[in-house]
Amino acid sequence: MQANMQDAARLHYRSSPHLTDPDHVIDFPSLEDAVAFAMTQNPGNRELAWADTASGRKLRPSEIAALWELRRQ
C-alpha cells in the first residue's frame, strides 16, 4: 500500500460501505492525522471509517488499520 502520510485526507464515517452522509465527513491536514483519529475515536458511534487521500485513492477500514499498525514498526 502506497500513501503519502503527510498529504491531506478526508474521513467518511459510514454505516455501510456505500452510504456517506455529508455531515459525517472530517477533513485532516495529513493522512497520518486521519488514521490516528479513525483508530482512536468513534464519533457518533459510527463503526466504519473510510479515507480519501489527496491523490484520490479511497482507503477501506482494513487499509486504515494496516497503516495504523505500520506506524508502530
N, C-alpha and C positions, 0 to 999 in steps of 0.2 A: 504494500500500500504506500503510495507516494502522496504526501500532502505537506505543504509548507505550513508549519505550525505558527508562523508569525503573520500570515495573511489573515485578513478579516474573515469572519464566518458568521453564519446565522443559524440559530437553533429553532427547530419547529417541534413543538410538543404535540403528539397525535394520540388519539385513542385507537387508531388503526393505521396501517401503512399508507392508506390512500386519502385520508381526510386531514386537512390542515385548516385550522381556524386562524385567520389573520391576527386575531387578538392573542394568539399563543405563539408568537414569533419573537425571538430575542436576538438582537444584533450584538456582536462582540468584536473588539478590536483585533483579536487574534483567535485562530483555531485552538491554540493552547488554552486560552481562557474559556472558550466554548466547551471544550472537552472536560475541563475541570468542573465547570458548572453542571454539565449534564451528568457527571458521575457523582456529584456530591449534593445536588439539590433535586427537589421534586416539586416544582411549583404547581399548585392546583391539583395535586395528586394525579398528574398525567404520567403515564408509565413509559411512553416511547419518545425518546429524543432523537431526532434526525438532524443532520447538519448539512448546510450548503456551504461549500468553500468558495473563496474568491475566484477560483478557476472554473467554477460551475459544476463541480462534482458534488453528488449527493452521497453523504455517508450514512449508512444504516446504523442502528443501535449497536450491532455487533462490531462494526468498524470503529465506532466511537470508543467502545470498551477496549478494543485492541490498542488504540492509540494511548489510552489511559495506562494500560499495562506497560507499553513500550517506554513511557516516560520514567518509569521506576527502575529501568535497567541501566 
